Amino acid sequence: MLSQLSDEEIDDLLARTELKKYTRYSITSKAVYKKEILEVRRQGIAYDKEEYIEGMVAFAVPIKAGNVQAAIWAVGLARQVPDVSVPEVTGLLKGYLKR
């Protein structure tokens, strides 16, 4: 969702927000977090690699329709989503946007 904001809106939000550490993989550096947001914008998909809940991974593609911001999200167990499956899951989610 943050990737759909302007750079200025992202900076403002990060300036007002404390990044919490939920797992050992959580991003707590605002500079690193902003880089991740910009990478999501570039790639068109976000990845949560056990950053919120250990053992869980998630993928999300942003959807924008008029003023509505939303996302399609898929969640799975990390042990059931090996790195080799990431391109396939990414392709499936992005494919829904083309329909």
N, CA, C and O atoms as a Tinker XYZ file with bonds, in Angstrom:
   396  protein
     1  N      0.821000   -1.187000    0.000000    73     2
     2  CA     0.000000    0.000000    0.000000    64     1     3
     3  C      0.870000    1.258000    0.000000    63     2     4     5
     4  O      0.544000    2.248000   -0.655000    81     3
     5  N      1.973000    1.210000    0.737000    73     3     6
     6  CA     2.842000    2.383000    0.816000    64     5     7
     7  C      3.489000    2.710000   -0.513000    63     6     8     9
     8  O      3.812000    3.869000   -0.770000    81     7
     9  N      3.686000    1.720000   -1.361000    73     7    10
    10  CA     4.322000    1.965000   -2.659000    64     9    11
    11  C      3.465000    2.844000   -3.558000    63    10    12    13
    12  O      3.957000    3.397000   -4.542000    81    11
    13  N      2.187000    2.973000   -3.225000    73    11    14
    14  CA     1.288000    3.786000   -4.026000    64    13    15
    15  C      1.312000    5.259000   -3.611000    63    14    16    17
    16  O      0.707000    6.102000   -4.274000    81    15
    17  N      2.007000    5.566000   -2.518000    73    15    18
    18  CA     2.123000    6.949000   -2.057000    64    17    19
    19  C      3.246000    7.655000   -2.798000    63    18    20    21
    20  O      4.119000    7.011000   -3.380000    81    19
    21  N      3.219000    8.973000   -2.776000    73    19    22
    22  CA     4.317000    9.751000   -3.357000    64    21    23
    23  C      5.536000    9.636000   -2.440000    63    22    24    25
    24  O      5.412000    9.238000   -1.282000    81    23
    25  N      6.702000    9.984000   -2.959000    73    23    26
    26  CA     7.919000    9.961000   -2.143000    64    25    27
    27  C      7.770000   10.873000   -0.923000    63    26    28    29
    28  O      8.220000   10.531000    0.171000    81    27
    29  N      7.142000   12.022000   -1.114000    73    27    30
    30  CA     6.955000   12.965000   -0.011000    64    29    31
    31  C      6.034000   12.373000    1.059000    63    30    32    33
    32  O      6.289000   12.531000    2.253000    81    31
    33  N      4.973000   11.699000    0.637000    73    31    34
    34  CA     4.061000   11.077000    1.603000    64    33    35
    35  C      4.764000    9.957000    2.370000    63    34    36    37
    36  O      4.543000    9.790000    3.570000    81    35
    37  N      5.600000    9.199000    1.685000    73    35    38
    38  CA     6.360000    8.128000    2.345000    64    37    39
    39  C      7.294000    8.732000    3.393000    63    38    40    41
    40  O      7.345000    8.262000    4.530000    81    39
    41  N      8.028000    9.771000    3.010000    73    39    42
    42  CA     8.951000   10.421000    3.940000    64    41    43
    43  C      8.215000   10.962000    5.165000    63    42    44    45
    44  O      8.684000   10.812000    6.293000    81    43
    45  N      7.066000   11.588000    4.940000    73    43    46
    46  CA     6.274000   12.136000    6.039000    64    45    47
    47  C      5.806000   11.027000    6.970000    63    46    48    49
    48  O      5.896000   11.159000    8.190000    81    47
    49  N      5.313000    9.948000    6.405000    73    47    50
    50  CA     4.828000    8.820000    7.203000    64    49    51
    51  C      5.962000    8.204000    8.016000    63    50    52    53
    52  O      5.797000    7.925000    9.204000    81    51
    53  N      7.115000    7.990000    7.378000    73    51    54
    54  CA     8.247000    7.408000    8.091000    64    53    55
    55  C      8.757000    8.325000    9.200000    63    54    56    57
    56  O      9.209000    7.843000   10.239000    81    55
    57  N      8.691000    9.629000    8.992000    73    55    58
    58  CA     9.137000   10.581000   10.011000    64    57    59
    59  C      8.266000   10.497000   11.266000    63    58    60    61
    60  O      8.734000   10.773000   12.371000    81    59
    61  N      6.991000   10.114000   11.090000    73    59    62
    62  CA     6.044000   10.049000   12.209000    64    61    63
    63  C      5.863000    8.655000   12.785000    63    62    64    65
    64  O      5.089000    8.470000   13.724000    81    63
    65  N      6.574000    7.663000   12.232000    73    63    66
    66  CA     6.332000    6.277000   12.588000    64    65    67
    67  C      7.562000    5.622000   13.200000    63    66    68    69
    68  O      8.684000    5.819000   12.734000    81    67
    69  N      7.335000    4.842000   14.251000    73    67    70
    70  CA     8.398000    4.019000   14.823000    64    69    71
    71  C      8.254000    2.619000   14.220000    63    70    72    73
    72  O      7.187000    2.010000   14.295000    81    71
    73  N      9.317000    2.124000   13.635000    73    71    74
    74  CA     9.285000    0.776000   13.061000    64    73    75
    75  C      9.554000   -0.242000   14.164000    63    74    76    77
    76  O     10.591000   -0.195000   14.826000    81    75
    77  N      8.613000   -1.157000   14.354000    73    75    78
    78  CA     8.714000   -2.137000   15.437000    64    77    79
    79  C      9.397000   -3.414000   14.959000    63    78    80    81
    80  O      9.304000   -3.789000   13.790000    81    79
    81  N     10.074000   -4.061000   15.874000    73    79    82
    82  CA    10.728000   -5.330000   15.585000    64    81    83
    83  C      9.793000   -6.447000   16.058000    63    82    84    85
    84  O      9.633000   -6.673000   17.258000    81    83
    85  N      9.178000   -7.143000   15.090000    73    83    86
    86  CA     8.281000   -8.247000   15.407000    64    85    87
    87  C      9.023000   -9.577000   15.420000    63    86    88    89
    88  O      8.729000  -10.456000   16.230000    81    87
    89  N      9.988000   -9.716000   14.515000    73    87    90
    90  CA    10.795000  -10.938000   14.429000    64    89    91
    91  C     12.244000  -10.522000   14.197000    63    90    92    93
    92  O     12.545000   -9.337000   14.052000    81    91
    93  N     13.120000  -11.491000   14.166000    73    91    94
    94  CA    14.532000  -11.184000   13.899000    64    93    95
    95  C     14.736000  -10.689000   12.475000    63    94    96    97
    96  O     15.798000  -10.156000   12.155000    81    95
    97  N     13.729000  -10.857000   11.609000    73    95    98
    98  CA    13.819000  -10.420000   10.217000    64    97    99
    99  C     13.166000   -9.057000    9.957000    63    98   100   101
   100  O     13.252000   -8.533000    8.847000    81    99
   101  N     12.527000   -8.493000   10.954000    73    99   102
   102  CA    11.831000   -7.214000   10.791000    64   101   103
   103  C     12.805000   -6.111000   10.391000    63   102   104   105
   104  O     13.936000   -6.054000   10.875000    81   103
   105  N     12.347000   -5.241000    9.501000    73   103   106
   106  CA    13.149000   -4.088000    9.087000    64   105   107
   107  C     12.847000   -2.949000   10.058000    63   106   108   109
   108  O     11.697000   -2.532000   10.195000    81   107
   109  N     13.880000   -2.452000   10.727000    73   107   110
   110  CA    13.684000   -1.370000   11.677000    64   109   111
   111  C     14.409000   -0.092000   11.260000    63   110   112   113
   112  O     14.258000    0.944000   11.908000    81   111
   113  N     15.180000   -0.155000   10.201000    73   111   114
   114  CA    15.854000    1.032000    9.664000    64   113   115
   115  C     14.916000    1.728000    8.680000    63   114   116   117
   116  O     14.435000    1.111000    7.729000    81   115
   117  N     14.665000    2.997000    8.911000    73   115   118
   118  CA    13.770000    3.745000    8.019000    64   117   119
   119  C     14.352000    3.868000    6.613000    63   118   120   121
   120  O     13.609000    3.840000    5.632000    81   119
   121  N     15.665000    4.002000    6.507000    73   119   122
   122  CA    16.303000    4.098000    5.187000    64   121   123
   123  C     16.134000    2.785000    4.421000    63   122   124   125
   124  O     15.822000    2.796000    3.230000    81   123
   125  N     16.337000    1.670000    5.091000    73   123   126
   126  CA    16.170000    0.358000    4.451000    64   125   127
   127  C     14.708000    0.136000    4.095000    63   126   128   129
   128  O     14.397000   -0.378000    3.020000    81   127
   129  N     13.801000    0.525000    5.004000    73   127   130
   130  CA    12.371000    0.352000    4.756000    64   129   131
   131  C     11.932000    1.154000    3.533000    63   130   132   133
   132  O     11.159000    0.665000    2.709000    81   131
   133  N     12.429000    2.392000    3.417000    73   131   134
   134  CA    12.068000    3.202000    2.247000    64   133   135
   135  C     12.597000    2.559000    0.971000    63   134   136   137
   136  O     11.900000    2.544000   -0.044000    81   135
   137  N     13.814000    2.029000    1.005000    73   135   138
   138  CA    14.352000    1.326000   -0.173000    64   137   139
   139  C     13.446000    0.168000   -0.558000    63   138   140   141
   140  O     13.197000   -0.058000   -1.743000    81   139
   141  N     12.951000   -0.568000    0.432000    73   139   142
   142  CA    12.037000   -1.685000    0.168000    64   141   143
   143  C     10.743000   -1.186000   -0.479000    63   142   144   145
   144  O     10.247000   -1.800000   -1.425000    81   143
   145  N     10.203000   -0.094000    0.017000    73   143   146
   146  CA     8.970000    0.470000   -0.552000    64   145   147
   147  C      9.194000    0.860000   -2.012000    63   146   148   149
   148  O      8.365000    0.568000   -2.874000    81   147
   149  N     10.308000    1.514000   -2.279000    73   147   150
   150  CA    10.604000    1.932000   -3.655000    64   149   151
   151  C     10.831000    0.726000   -4.568000    63   150   152   153
   152  O     10.490000    0.766000   -5.750000    81   151
   153  N     11.403000   -0.340000   -4.022000    73   151   154
   154  CA    11.595000   -1.567000   -4.805000    64   153   155
   155  C     10.247000   -2.229000   -5.105000    63   154   156   157
   156  O     10.048000   -2.770000   -6.193000    81   155
   157  N      9.340000   -2.186000   -4.157000    73   155   158
   158  CA     7.979000   -2.706000   -4.386000    64   157   159
   159  C      7.315000   -1.910000   -5.505000    63   158   160   161
   160  O      6.671000   -2.486000   -6.381000    81   159
   161  N      7.468000   -0.610000   -5.479000    73   159   162
   162  CA     6.902000    0.236000   -6.532000    64   161   163
   163  C      7.471000   -0.164000   -7.888000    63   162   164   165
   164  O      6.734000   -0.266000   -8.868000    81   163
   165  N      8.781000   -0.389000   -7.943000    73   163   166
   166  CA     9.449000   -0.743000   -9.203000    64   165   167
   167  C      9.014000   -2.121000   -9.700000    63   166   168   169
   168  O      8.723000   -2.297000  -10.883000    81   167
   169  N      8.971000   -3.096000   -8.791000    73   167   170
   170  CA     8.660000   -4.475000   -9.182000    64   169   171
   171  C      7.166000   -4.749000   -9.286000    63   170   172   173
   172  O      6.747000   -5.653000  -10.009000    81   171
   173  N      6.362000   -3.971000   -8.567000    73   171   174
   174  CA     4.923000   -4.200000   -8.586000    64   173   175
   175  C      4.470000   -5.316000   -7.667000    63   174   176   177
   176  O      3.342000   -5.793000   -7.790000    81   175
   177  N      5.335000   -5.751000   -6.736000    73   175   178
   178  CA     4.965000   -6.785000   -5.773000    64   177   179
   179  C      5.786000   -6.612000   -4.499000    63   178   180   181
   180  O      6.958000   -6.238000   -4.540000    81   179
   181  N      5.140000   -6.892000   -3.365000    73   179   182
   182  CA     5.802000   -6.804000   -2.063000    64   181   183
   183  C      5.986000   -8.209000   -1.503000    63   182   184   185
   184  O      5.174000   -9.103000   -1.741000    81   183
   185  N      7.060000   -8.382000   -0.761000    73   183   186
   186  CA     7.358000   -9.659000   -0.119000    64   185   187
   187  C      7.519000   -9.434000    1.376000    63   186   188   189
   188  O      8.170000   -8.475000    1.791000    81   187
   189  N      6.944000  -10.292000    2.172000    73   187   190
   190  CA     7.181000  -10.326000    3.614000    64   189   191
   191  C      7.864000  -11.654000    3.879000    63   190   192   193
   192  O      7.235000  -12.710000    3.815000    81   191
   193  N      9.141000  -11.598000    4.174000    73   191   194
   194  CA     9.935000  -12.810000    4.389000    64   193   195
   195  C     10.138000  -13.004000    5.891000    63   194   196   197
   196  O     11.221000  -12.766000    6.425000    81   195
   197  N      9.080000  -13.435000    6.548000    73   195   198
   198  CA     9.080000  -13.678000    7.990000    64   197   199
   199  C      9.355000  -12.406000    8.789000    63   198   200   201
   200  O      9.884000  -12.472000    9.898000    81   199
   201  N      9.000000  -11.254000    8.232000    73   199   202
   202  CA     9.260000   -9.987000    8.903000    64   201   203
   203  C      8.218000   -9.665000    9.971000    63   202   204   205
   204  O      8.499000   -8.915000   10.906000    81   203
   205  N      7.026000  -10.224000    9.837000    73   203   206
   206  CA     5.962000   -9.941000   10.791000    64   205   207
   207  C      5.700000  -11.139000   11.702000    63   206   208   209
   208  O      5.517000  -10.980000   12.909000    81   207
   209  N      5.682000  -12.340000   11.116000    73   207   210
   210  CA     5.488000  -13.572000   11.883000    64   209   211
   211  C      6.514000  -14.588000   11.395000    63   210   212   213
   212  O      6.551000  -14.927000   10.212000    81   211
   213  N      7.351000  -15.074000   12.321000    73   211   214
   214  CA     8.340000  -16.077000   11.919000    64   213   215
   215  C      7.622000  -17.327000   11.427000    63   214   216   217
   216  O      6.633000  -17.775000   12.008000    81   215
   217  N      8.152000  -17.874000   10.337000    73   215   218
   218  CA     7.568000  -19.064000    9.738000    64   217   219
   219  C      6.530000  -18.768000    8.669000    63   218   220   221
   220  O      6.052000  -19.683000    7.999000    81   219
   221  N      6.171000  -17.479000    8.499000    73   219   222
   222  CA     5.169000  -17.095000    7.508000    64   221   223
   223  C      5.787000  -16.155000    6.478000    63   222   224   225
   224  O      6.578000  -15.274000    6.817000    81   223
   225  N      5.415000  -16.354000    5.227000    73   223   226
   226  CA     5.806000  -15.440000    4.152000    64   225   227
   227  C      4.538000  -14.924000    3.491000    63   226   228   229
   228  O      3.489000  -15.567000    3.541000    81   227
   229  N      4.648000  -13.762000    2.874000    73   227   230
   230  CA     3.482000  -13.186000    2.211000    64   229   231
   231  C      3.927000  -12.433000    0.963000    63   230   232   233
   232  O      5.053000  -11.944000    0.879000    81   231
   233  N      3.031000  -12.355000    0.012000    73   231   234
   234  CA     3.228000  -11.633000   -1.241000    64   233   235
   235  C      2.019000  -10.736000   -1.408000    63   234   236   237
   236  O      0.904000  -11.128000   -1.062000    81   235
   237  N      2.224000   -9.539000   -1.933000    73   235   238
   238  CA     1.090000   -8.635000   -2.172000    64   237   239
   239  C      1.344000   -7.803000   -3.414000    63   238   240   241
   240  O      2.457000   -7.332000   -3.651000    81   239
   241  N      0.294000   -7.630000   -4.203000    73   239   242
   242  CA     0.361000   -6.739000   -5.367000    64   241   243
   243  C     -0.641000   -5.613000   -5.133000    63   242   244   245
   244  O     -1.789000   -5.867000   -4.767000    81   243
   245  N     -0.207000   -4.366000   -5.344000    73   243   246
   246  CA    -1.105000   -3.241000   -5.114000    64   245   247
   247  C     -2.136000   -3.107000   -6.226000    63   246   248   249
   248  O     -1.874000   -3.397000   -7.394000    81   247
   249  N     -3.302000   -2.664000   -5.824000    73   247   250
   250  CA    -4.397000   -2.406000   -6.765000    64   249   251
   251  C     -4.840000   -0.963000   -6.532000    63   250   252   253
   252  O     -5.041000   -0.546000   -5.392000    81   251
   253  N     -4.985000   -0.227000   -7.587000    73   251   254
   254  CA    -5.499000    1.135000   -7.448000    64   253   255
   255  C     -6.619000    1.315000   -8.464000    63   254   256   257
   256  O     -6.420000    1.154000   -9.669000    81   255
   257  N     -7.782000    1.647000   -7.962000    73   255   258
   258  CA    -8.937000    1.902000   -8.816000    64   257   259
   259  C     -9.540000    3.231000   -8.379000    63   258   260   261
   260  O    -10.240000    3.306000   -7.369000    81   259
   261  N     -9.263000    4.267000   -9.145000    73   259   262
   262  CA    -9.720000    5.597000   -8.748000    64   261   263
   263  C     -9.001000    6.023000   -7.484000    63   262   264   265
   264  O     -7.771000    6.030000   -7.442000    81   263
   265  N     -9.747000    6.378000   -6.458000    73   263   266
   266  CA    -9.157000    6.792000   -5.177000    64   265   267
   267  C     -9.015000    5.640000   -4.193000    63   266   268   269
   268  O     -8.569000    5.844000   -3.064000    81   267
   269  N     -9.386000    4.435000   -4.606000    73   267   270
   270  CA    -9.340000    3.281000   -3.721000    64   269   271
   271  C     -7.972000    2.612000   -3.820000    63   270   272   273
   272  O     -7.500000    2.301000   -4.914000    81   271
   273  N     -7.342000    2.394000   -2.664000    73   271   274
   274  CA    -6.096000    1.656000   -2.606000    64   273   275
   275  C     -6.372000    0.322000   -1.939000    63   274   276   277
   276  O     -7.006000    0.265000   -0.885000    81   275
   277  N     -5.896000   -0.744000   -2.552000    73   275   278
   278  CA    -6.101000   -2.081000   -2.010000    64   277   279
   279  C     -4.942000   -2.955000   -2.457000    63   278   280   281
   280  O     -4.018000   -2.490000   -3.125000    81   279
   281  N     -4.999000   -4.231000   -2.079000    73   279   282
   282  CA    -3.961000   -5.166000   -2.488000    64   281   283
   283  C     -4.532000   -6.574000   -2.521000    63   282   284   285
   284  O     -5.458000   -6.902000   -1.779000    81   283
   285  N     -3.966000   -7.395000   -3.389000    73   283   286
   286  CA    -4.217000   -8.830000   -3.357000    64   285   287
   287  C     -3.051000   -9.424000   -2.599000    63   286   288   289
   288  O     -1.895000   -9.111000   -2.883000    81   287
   289  N     -3.349000  -10.278000   -1.638000    73   287   290
   290  CA    -2.345000  -10.769000   -0.715000    64   289   291
   291  C     -2.407000  -12.285000   -0.652000    63   290   292   293
   292  O     -3.494000  -12.859000   -0.596000    81   291
   293  N     -1.258000  -12.935000   -0.660000    73   291   294
   294  CA    -1.181000  -14.385000   -0.500000    64   293   295
   295  C     -0.193000  -14.679000    0.614000    63   294   296   297
   296  O      0.887000  -14.091000    0.667000    81   295
   297  N     -0.566000  -15.592000    1.507000    73   295   298
   298  CA     0.251000  -15.922000    2.675000    64   297   299
   299  C      0.491000  -17.426000    2.696000    63   298   300   301
   300  O     -0.384000  -18.211000    2.330000    81   299
   301  N      1.681000  -17.815000    3.126000    73   299   302
   302  CA     1.984000  -19.235000    3.229000    64   301   303
   303  C      3.054000  -19.501000    4.274000    63   302   304   305
   304  O      3.704000  -18.580000    4.768000    81   303
   305  N      3.224000  -20.758000    4.598000    73   303   306
   306  CA     4.285000  -21.159000    5.517000    64   305   307
   307  C      5.623000  -21.073000    4.787000    63   306   308   309
   308  O      5.746000  -21.521000    3.647000    81   307
   309  N      6.605000  -20.504000    5.440000    73   307   310
   310  CA     7.918000  -20.327000    4.818000    64   309   311
   311  C      8.481000  -21.654000    4.317000    63   310   312   313
   312  O      9.083000  -21.708000    3.244000    81   311
   313  N      8.290000  -22.710000    5.078000    73   311   314
   314  CA     8.847000  -24.008000    4.669000    64   313   315
   315  C      8.143000  -24.594000    3.435000    63   314   316   317
   316  O      8.675000  -25.497000    2.789000    81   315
   317  N      6.958000  -24.085000    3.113000    73   315   318
   318  CA     6.223000  -24.581000    1.953000    64   317   319
   319  C      6.369000  -23.666000    0.732000    63   318   320   321
   320  O      5.829000  -23.964000   -0.334000    81   319
   321  N      7.086000  -22.570000    0.883000    73   319   322
   322  CA     7.287000  -21.637000   -0.224000    64   321   323
   323  C      8.797000  -21.434000   -0.398000    63   322   324   325
   324  O      9.345000  -20.416000    0.027000    81   323
   325  N      9.453000  -22.394000   -1.016000    73   323   326
   326  CA    10.895000  -22.239000   -1.224000    64   325   327
   327  C     11.179000  -21.105000   -2.209000    63   326   328   329
   328  O     10.312000  -20.710000   -2.988000    81   327
   329  N     12.404000  -20.594000   -2.159000    73   327   330
   330  CA    12.795000  -19.481000   -3.035000    64   329   331
   331  C     12.510000  -19.765000   -4.505000    63   330   332   333
   332  O     12.201000  -18.842000   -5.259000    81   331
   333  N     12.609000  -21.028000   -4.925000    73   331   334
   334  CA    12.363000  -21.352000   -6.336000    64   333   335
   335  C     10.903000  -21.147000   -6.716000    63   334   336   337
   336  O     10.595000  -21.033000   -7.903000    81   335
   337  N      9.990000  -21.096000   -5.740000    73   335   338
   338  CA     8.563000  -20.887000   -6.012000    64   337   339
   339  C      8.186000  -19.417000   -6.106000    63   338   340   341
   340  O      7.096000  -19.090000   -6.573000    81   339
   341  N      9.060000  -18.535000   -5.674000    73   339   342
   342  CA     8.745000  -17.100000   -5.643000    64   341   343
   343  C      8.348000  -16.560000   -7.016000    63   342   344   345
   344  O      7.339000  -15.861000   -7.103000    81   343
   345  N      9.089000  -16.848000   -8.100000    73   343   346
   346  CA     8.668000  -16.335000   -9.415000    64   345   347
   347  C      7.274000  -16.837000   -9.834000    63   346   348   349
   348  O      6.508000  -16.098000  -10.451000    81   347
   349  N      6.957000  -18.073000   -9.503000    73   347   350
   350  CA     5.649000  -18.614000   -9.869000    64   349   351
   351  C      4.526000  -17.892000   -9.116000    63   350   352   353
   352  O      3.520000  -17.510000   -9.714000    81   351
   353  N      4.700000  -17.709000   -7.814000    73   351   354
   354  CA     3.682000  -17.013000   -7.022000    64   353   355
   355  C      3.564000  -15.558000   -7.483000    63   354   356   357
   356  O      2.460000  -15.027000   -7.612000    81   355
   357  N      4.697000  -14.929000   -7.726000    73   355   358
   358  CA     4.708000  -13.550000   -8.221000    64   357   359
   359  C      3.936000  -13.442000   -9.530000    63   358   360   361
   360  O      3.111000  -12.544000   -9.693000    81   359
   361  N      4.203000  -14.353000  -10.460000    73   359   362
   362  CA     3.515000  -14.347000  -11.746000    64   361   363
   363  C      2.021000  -14.539000  -11.607000    63   362   364   365
   364  O      1.244000  -13.883000  -12.301000    81   363
   365  N      1.606000  -15.432000  -10.715000    73   363   366
   366  CA     0.175000  -15.660000  -10.501000    64   365   367
   367  C     -0.518000  -14.399000   -9.984000    63   366   368   369
   368  O     -1.570000  -14.006000  -10.490000    81   367
   369  N      0.080000  -13.772000   -8.974000    73   367   370
   370  CA    -0.547000  -12.568000   -8.413000    64   369   371
   371  C     -0.581000  -11.430000   -9.422000    63   370   372   373
   372  O     -1.600000  -10.753000   -9.556000    81   371
   373  N      0.507000  -11.216000  -10.123000    73   371   374
   374  CA     0.528000  -10.150000  -11.129000    64   373   375
   375  C     -0.444000  -10.462000  -12.265000    63   374   376   377
   376  O     -1.008000   -9.549000  -12.868000    81   375
   377  N     -0.640000  -11.739000  -12.558000    73   375   378
   378  CA    -1.573000  -12.147000  -13.607000    64   377   379
   379  C     -3.005000  -11.726000  -13.298000    63   378   380   381
   380  O     -3.771000  -11.432000  -14.216000    81   379
   381  N     -3.377000  -11.694000  -12.027000    73   379   382
   382  CA    -4.723000  -11.275000  -11.659000    64   381   383
   383  C     -4.963000   -9.803000  -12.000000    63   382   384   385
   384  O     -6.094000   -9.401000  -12.275000    81   383
   385  N     -3.905000   -9.013000  -11.979000    73   383   386
   386  CA    -4.057000   -7.595000  -12.299000    64   385   387
   387  C     -4.335000   -7.360000  -13.773000    63   386   388   389
   388  O     -4.901000   -6.332000  -14.143000    81   387
   389  N     -3.945000   -8.297000  -14.608000    73   387   390
   390  CA    -4.122000   -8.143000  -16.055000    64   389   391
   391  C     -5.502000   -8.572000  -16.513000    63   390   392   393
   392  O     -5.857000   -8.372000  -17.675000    81   391
   393  N     -6.274000   -9.149000  -15.633000    73   391   394
   394  CA    -7.615000   -9.637000  -16.015000    64   393   395
   395  C     -8.609000   -8.516000  -16.111000    63   394   396
   396  O     -9.777000   -8.751000  -16.419000    81   395
